[in-house]
Amino acid sequence: MEANTLFGRPWKIAGRFDTFEAADKKRNQLSSNKNLQVKVKKQLKGFVVKTRSVEVDPPKEERKSRKKQRKEKASDR
């Protein structure tokens, strides 16, 4: 079973609306972009449209801590 690569990725707010119809119109407008996930969430006062990118960034290289770098320099001497 594959893990979802987008799990835990943050959503950005694209807009807040008083009615679902207005939020749905914005969602349909944004969903034409295939690189975005779009959703409408109901809140206490109105609705919010949220988006996030589908593209996954490559993982960053792990950097050595300064202590490890110092130890390596000391052992080379």
N, C-alpha and C positions, 0 to 999 in steps of 0.2 A: 504494500500500500504506500503510495507516494504522499508526502506531506505537502500541503498547500504552501507555495512559496510566498503568497501574499498575506498569509495569516500574520496578524499583528502589525501590519503596515498601517500608518496613520491615514485618516480621512481628512480632507480639507473642505471647509464650508464654502459652497459656491453661491449660496444665497438663502435668505429667510423670507417666507411668504405667509400671508394670512390665510389663504385658501389652498386646498389641495390642487385645484385646477391650475393655478398659477405655478405652483411647484412642479406639477407634472409637465407643464409646457416647457419649463426650464430644463427638466430632466430629459425630455425628448430632444431638445435642442442640443444638449451636451452629449447625448448618447450616440450622435452621429460620428463622433470621434472614437475609433476602435481601440485606441490606446488608453481609454478611461473607463473605469467602473463608476457608475452613477447610481445613487439611491435617494429616496425621499424618506425622511424620518418625521413622525408626528411628535411634536413636543407640547408642553402645557399650553403655550400660546403660539399656535400656528404650526407651520411645517418648515423643515430645513432640507436643502438639497446638498448632498455631500458627494465628493469625487475623490478618486485616487488613481494613480498611474498603474497600468498593468505591467509595464516594463520593469524587470528586476535588475537592479544594479549588481555588477560583479562584486564578490566579497573583497574587502580590503585586506592588504597584506598585513600580517602581524608584525609589529615592531618589537624589537628587543628593548627591555627596560635599560635604563642608564646603569644600574648596578651590574647587570650581565655584561654590558659593553665594557665597563671598567675592569671586571674580573678577567675578561678575555684579553684586554690590553696588558694587564698585570702578568698574566701567565705567559704572554708572548715575550716578555722582557727577559 
